[in-house]
């Protein structure tokens, strides 16, 4: 089994790169794909870059060039639901691209035209493994639900409120929905795991330099427990 692990930023994947027993590096589309063993499992770790197109290209390369059997996306997200605070972990059970708008054709907002699903559902078995892994992390709440994706960095409280009301979203970010779409089209199981950095909906905020080690530590511990069980 080969597991593809995607983070948008180097901060999100560097701790994993520090642990990998590297066998080879492959450069493509200005991305570096690191292939090797992580906790005795075959993996490809890659920094995709920020936003949907980068993430989609990255995921398709993992499918075409590395024949991955599953994709895991890790990183940071903004909290949307009012009970989510910095450092909390959000596990997507489905993803919607909130910036897609073809309502003029009668579609629901977020519906990608002429595709046979509204939301992209994460693999149930992978979700269960993440939830089990989260149980071993102290002082960390784990939420499971919808994450929404768009090519927008959202800090406006009214926009966050709209995402909650329109989509019932727990969190928002800029890559997961496109990774989910590519995995869905290729019939590859996937899951998206995010650490909340802030939440404009409840005013919770943590300085990035303070938040970063918490998010990194949570991600590494979750993935370590999860991957060992795969």
C-alpha positions as CSV (number, residue, x, y, z in Angstrom):
1,X,0.0,0.0,0.0
2,X,1.3,3.5,-1.0
3,X,0.0,6.5,0.9
4,X,0.1,10.0,-0.6
5,X,0.4,12.7,2.0
6,X,-0.2,16.3,0.9
7,X,0.4,19.6,2.8
8,X,0.0,23.0,1.1
9,X,2.9,24.6,3.0
10,X,6.4,23.3,4.1
11,X,5.4,23.9,7.7
12,X,2.7,21.2,7.3
13,X,5.0,18.5,5.9
14,X,8.5,19.2,7.2
15,X,8.0,17.2,10.5
16,X,7.1,14.2,8.3
17,X,10.0,14.8,6.0
18,X,12.3,14.7,9.1
19,X,11.0,11.2,9.9
20,X,10.9,9.6,6.4
21,X,13.5,7.0,5.4
22,X,13.9,8.6,2.0
23,X,14.4,6.4,-1.1
24,X,14.0,8.9,-3.9
25,X,12.9,12.5,-4.8
26,X,11.0,13.2,-7.9
27,X,10.5,16.8,-9.2
28,X,7.4,17.5,-11.3
29,X,5.3,20.6,-11.9
30,X,7.6,22.5,-9.5
31,X,6.8,20.1,-6.7
32,X,9.1,17.7,-4.9
33,X,7.7,14.3,-4.3
34,X,9.5,12.4,-1.5
35,X,9.1,8.7,-1.7
36,X,10.2,6.3,1.1
37,X,9.2,4.6,4.3
38,X,7.4,6.5,7.1
39,X,6.9,4.4,10.3
40,X,7.4,1.3,8.1
41,X,4.7,2.3,5.6
42,X,5.3,3.2,1.9
43,X,4.5,6.9,1.5
44,X,5.0,9.9,-0.9
45,X,5.1,13.2,1.0
46,X,4.7,16.4,-1.0
47,X,4.2,20.1,-0.5
48,X,1.6,21.0,-3.1
49,X,1.5,24.8,-2.8
50,X,-1.5,26.9,-1.8
51,X,-4.9,26.9,-3.4
52,X,-7.0,24.6,-5.5
53,X,-5.2,24.2,-8.8
54,X,-1.9,23.4,-7.1
55,X,-3.6,20.8,-4.9
56,X,-5.4,19.2,-7.8
57,X,-2.3,18.9,-10.0
58,X,-0.4,17.4,-7.0
59,X,-3.1,14.8,-6.4
60,X,-3.3,13.7,-10.0
61,X,0.5,13.3,-10.1
62,X,0.3,11.1,-7.0
63,X,-2.3,9.0,-8.8
64,X,-0.6,8.8,-12.2
65,X,3.1,8.6,-11.3
66,X,3.1,6.9,-7.9
67,X,-0.1,4.8,-8.1
68,X,-1.1,5.7,-4.5
69,X,-3.7,3.7,-2.8
70,X,-4.9,6.5,-0.5
71,X,-4.5,10.2,-0.1
72,X,-4.2,12.1,3.2
73,X,-4.3,15.9,3.3
74,X,-3.0,17.6,6.4
75,X,-2.8,21.3,7.3
76,X,-4.3,24.3,8.8
77,X,-7.9,25.6,8.5
78,X,-10.0,28.5,9.8
79,X,-12.7,27.5,12.2
80,X,-16.3,28.1,11.2
81,X,-18.4,26.4,13.7
82,X,-18.7,28.4,16.9
83,X,-17.4,25.6,19.2
84,X,-14.1,25.2,17.4
85,X,-11.0,26.8,18.9
86,X,-7.3,27.1,17.9
87,X,-5.6,23.8,18.1
88,X,-8.8,21.7,17.7
89,X,-8.7,19.1,14.9
90,X,-11.3,18.9,12.2
91,X,-11.7,15.7,10.2
92,X,-13.7,16.0,7.1
93,X,-16.4,13.5,6.4
94,X,-17.2,15.5,3.2
95,X,-16.0,18.5,1.3
96,X,-17.7,21.2,-0.8
97,X,-16.1,23.9,-2.9
98,X,-17.9,27.0,-1.6
99,X,-16.6,29.3,-4.3
100,X,-18.3,27.4,-7.1
101,X,-21.4,29.2,-8.2
102,X,-23.6,28.0,-11.1
103,X,-26.9,28.9,-9.5
104,X,-27.9,30.7,-12.7
105,X,-28.4,27.3,-14.1
106,X,-30.5,26.1,-11.2
107,X,-27.6,24.4,-9.4
108,X,-27.2,24.6,-5.6
109,X,-24.3,26.9,-4.6
110,X,-21.2,24.7,-4.3
111,X,-22.4,22.2,-6.9
112,X,-19.8,21.6,-9.6
113,X,-21.8,21.6,-12.9
114,X,-22.3,18.2,-14.6
115,X,-20.7,16.1,-11.8
116,X,-22.8,13.5,-10.1
117,X,-22.3,14.6,-6.5
118,X,-22.7,17.7,-4.5
119,X,-20.1,16.9,-1.8
120,X,-17.0,14.7,-2.0
121,X,-17.2,12.1,0.8
122,X,-14.1,11.0,2.7
123,X,-13.4,7.3,3.1
124,X,-15.2,6.0,6.2
125,X,-12.4,3.6,7.2
126,X,-9.8,6.4,7.1
127,X,-12.1,8.7,9.1
128,X,-12.4,6.0,11.8
129,X,-8.6,5.6,11.9
130,X,-8.2,9.4,12.4
131,X,-10.8,9.4,15.2
132,X,-9.0,6.5,16.9
133,X,-5.7,8.3,16.5
134,X,-7.1,11.5,18.0
135,X,-8.1,9.6,21.2
136,X,-4.4,9.3,22.1
137,X,-3.8,13.1,22.0
138,X,-4.3,15.1,25.2
139,X,-5.8,18.5,25.3
140,X,-7.1,18.3,21.8
141,X,-10.7,18.2,20.6
142,X,-11.6,16.3,17.4
143,X,-14.6,17.3,15.3
144,X,-15.9,15.4,12.3
145,X,-18.0,17.1,9.6
146,X,-18.0,19.2,6.5
147,X,-14.9,21.3,5.5
148,X,-15.4,23.8,2.7
149,X,-12.8,24.9,0.2
150,X,-12.3,28.0,-1.9
151,X,-9.6,30.1,-3.5
152,X,-10.1,32.8,-0.9
153,X,-8.4,33.6,2.4
154,X,-11.4,34.3,4.6
155,X,-11.1,36.6,7.6
156,X,-14.4,38.4,7.4
157,X,-16.9,37.4,10.2
158,X,-19.9,37.8,7.9
159,X,-18.4,35.5,5.3
160,X,-17.6,32.9,8.0
161,X,-21.2,33.2,9.3
162,X,-22.4,32.6,5.7
163,X,-20.3,29.5,5.3
164,X,-21.8,28.2,8.5
165,X,-25.4,28.9,7.4
166,X,-25.1,28.0,3.7
167,X,-23.0,24.8,4.1
168,X,-23.1,23.8,7.7
169,X,-19.3,23.9,7.6
170,X,-17.0,23.2,10.5
171,X,-13.9,24.8,8.9
172,X,-12.7,26.5,5.7
173,X,-9.5,26.2,3.8
174,X,-8.0,26.4,0.2
175,X,-7.0,22.9,-0.9
176,X,-9.0,20.0,0.5
177,X,-12.1,20.2,-1.8
178,X,-9.9,20.0,-5.0
179,X,-7.9,17.1,-3.5
180,X,-11.2,15.4,-2.8
181,X,-12.5,16.0,-6.3
182,X,-9.5,14.5,-7.9
183,X,-9.5,11.5,-5.5
184,X,-13.2,11.0,-6.2
185,X,-12.8,11.1,-10.0
186,X,-10.0,8.5,-9.7
187,X,-11.8,6.3,-7.2
188,X,-9.0,6.7,-4.6
189,X,-9.9,6.7,-0.9
190,X,-9.0,10.0,0.9
191,X,-9.3,11.9,4.1
192,X,-8.7,15.6,5.0
193,X,-7.3,16.5,8.5
194,X,-7.0,20.1,9.6
195,X,-6.0,22.0,12.7
196,X,-7.9,25.1,13.4
197,X,-5.8,28.3,13.5
198,X,-8.5,30.7,14.5
199,X,-12.2,31.3,14.3
200,X,-13.7,34.6,13.2
201,X,-17.1,33.3,14.2
202,X,-16.3,33.2,17.9
203,X,-13.3,35.6,18.0
204,X,-10.8,33.0,18.9
205,X,-7.3,33.7,17.6
206,X,-3.8,32.5,18.3
207,X,-0.6,34.0,16.9
208,X,0.8,31.9,14.1
209,X,4.2,31.3,15.8
210,X,2.4,30.2,18.9
211,X,-0.1,28.0,17.0
212,X,2.3,26.4,14.6
213,X,4.0,24.0,17.0
214,X,0.6,22.9,18.4
215,X,-0.7,22.2,14.9
216,X,2.5,20.4,13.8
217,X,2.6,18.3,17.0
218,X,-1.0,17.3,16.6
219,X,-0.6,16.4,12.9
220,X,2.5,14.3,13.5
221,X,1.0,12.3,16.4
222,X,-2.3,11.7,14.6
223,X,-0.6,10.6,11.4
224,X,1.8,8.4,13.3
225,X,-1.0,6.6,15.1
226,X,-3.1,6.4,12.0
227,X,-0.5,5.2,9.5
228,X,0.8,2.5,11.8
229,X,-2.7,1.0,11.8
230,X,-3.1,1.1,8.0
